[in-house]
Amino acid sequence: DAALLVNRYARDTSGDAILSRIQLGALFPKVRLTVATTDYHVPRVKTLFRVVYGPHHTVAVHGSESGRGAERASDEAASLAAFSETFAGIAPGDLRSFRDRLLSAHPFYNGTRFPEHPLPEEALEIDAARPQ
């Protein structure tokens, strides 16, 4: 079976990974995920999603050709470094820690950049009955 997930709460790739994992975890104990993105974004998306989802979930990433890889390389490297710094010390797949760090340290989610648009509780609830 396949389904398309639309996450209206994510504001960047880190949020895409963490909030989609929360959303999917509420529905499925184990996930086989395919992420579609642009070609230049593939290496960073693979890293973020595989770290956030952890070893018990399968994540495939496919990119569409953009012709912008060279011009976006430094931005992608900087974004990956920011992710690594923000989420340093969290074990792959530790969803609660990723969620908590997103809310405490990421400016798109901790109220620094979007204070008028906090995330609703429904976007952050982790089902305690499901293994994460």
C-alpha positions as CSV (number, residue, x, y, z in Angstrom):
1,D,0.0,0.0,0.0
2,A,1.1,3.5,-0.7
3,A,0.0,6.9,0.6
4,L,1.0,10.5,-0.1
5,L,1.8,12.5,3.1
6,V,1.3,16.3,3.1
7,N,2.7,17.9,6.2
8,R,1.4,21.5,6.5
9,Y,3.5,22.2,9.7
10,A,7.0,21.7,8.5
11,R,9.0,24.9,7.7
12,D,12.2,23.3,6.5
13,T,13.9,20.0,5.8
14,S,14.6,19.3,9.5
15,G,10.9,19.9,10.3
16,D,9.9,17.7,7.3
17,A,11.9,14.8,8.7
18,I,10.9,15.1,12.3
19,L,7.2,16.1,11.9
20,S,6.6,13.5,9.2
21,R,8.1,10.8,11.5
22,I,5.7,11.9,14.2
23,Q,2.8,11.9,11.8
24,L,3.6,8.5,10.3
25,G,4.5,7.0,13.7
26,A,0.9,7.7,14.8
27,L,-0.3,5.4,11.9
28,F,2.4,2.8,11.3
29,P,4.9,1.0,13.6
30,K,7.4,0.6,10.7
31,V,7.7,2.9,7.7
32,R,9.0,2.5,4.2
33,L,9.3,6.1,3.1
34,T,10.1,7.6,-0.3
35,V,11.0,11.3,-0.4
36,A,10.8,13.3,-3.6
37,T,12.9,16.5,-3.9
38,T,15.3,18.3,-6.2
39,D,18.6,16.7,-7.3
40,Y,20.8,19.1,-5.4
41,H,18.9,18.5,-2.2
42,V,19.2,14.6,-2.3
43,P,22.4,14.2,-0.2
44,R,21.1,16.4,2.6
45,V,17.6,14.9,2.6
46,K,19.1,11.4,2.8
47,T,21.2,12.3,5.8
48,L,18.4,14.1,7.7
49,F,15.7,11.6,7.1
50,R,17.9,8.5,7.7
51,V,19.2,10.0,11.0
52,V,15.7,11.1,12.2
53,Y,13.9,7.9,11.1
54,G,16.7,5.7,12.4
55,P,17.7,2.2,11.4
56,H,14.3,0.5,11.8
57,H,12.7,2.5,8.9
58,T,13.5,2.4,5.2
59,V,14.0,5.8,3.6
60,A,14.6,6.2,-0.1
61,V,15.2,9.7,-1.7
62,H,14.7,10.6,-5.3
63,G,15.6,13.9,-7.0
64,S,14.3,15.6,-10.0
65,E,16.8,17.3,-12.3
66,S,17.1,21.0,-11.6
67,G,20.4,22.0,-13.3
68,R,21.2,24.0,-10.1
69,G,23.5,21.6,-8.2
70,A,26.6,23.7,-8.5
71,E,25.0,26.9,-7.4
72,R,23.3,25.3,-4.5
73,A,26.2,23.2,-3.1
74,S,27.5,25.7,-0.6
75,D,23.9,26.4,0.7
76,E,23.3,22.7,1.1
77,A,26.6,22.2,2.9
78,A,25.8,25.1,5.3
79,S,22.3,23.7,6.0
80,L,23.7,20.2,6.7
81,A,26.3,21.7,9.1
82,A,23.5,23.7,10.9
83,F,21.4,20.5,11.2
84,S,24.5,18.6,12.6
85,E,25.1,21.4,15.1
86,T,21.5,21.8,16.2
87,F,20.9,18.1,16.7
88,A,24.3,17.0,17.9
89,G,24.4,14.2,20.4
90,I,21.0,12.8,19.5
91,A,21.0,9.1,18.6
92,P,19.6,8.1,15.2
93,G,15.9,7.4,15.5
94,D,15.4,9.0,18.9
95,L,12.2,10.8,17.9
96,R,11.4,12.4,21.3
97,S,14.9,14.0,21.5
98,F,14.7,15.2,17.9
99,R,11.2,16.7,18.6
100,D,12.3,18.3,21.8
101,R,15.5,19.8,20.3
102,L,13.5,21.1,17.3
103,L,11.2,23.0,19.7
104,S,14.0,24.3,21.9
105,A,16.8,25.1,19.5
106,H,15.6,25.6,16.0
107,P,14.6,29.2,15.2
108,F,11.8,28.2,12.9
109,Y,10.1,26.2,15.6
110,N,11.1,27.7,19.0
111,G,9.3,31.0,18.4
112,T,12.3,33.1,17.3
113,R,11.3,33.4,13.6
114,F,7.6,32.6,13.7
115,P,6.3,33.6,17.2
116,E,2.8,34.2,15.9
117,H,2.6,30.7,14.4
118,P,3.4,28.1,17.1
119,L,3.0,24.4,16.1
120,P,-0.2,22.9,17.3
121,E,-0.1,20.0,19.8
122,E,-1.4,17.6,17.2
123,A,1.7,18.1,15.1
124,L,3.9,17.2,18.1
125,E,2.2,14.3,19.9
126,I,4.1,11.1,19.9
127,D,1.9,8.0,20.4
128,A,3.3,6.4,23.5
129,A,1.8,3.0,22.6
130,R,3.8,2.8,19.4
131,P,7.5,1.9,19.4
132,Q,9.5,4.8,18.1
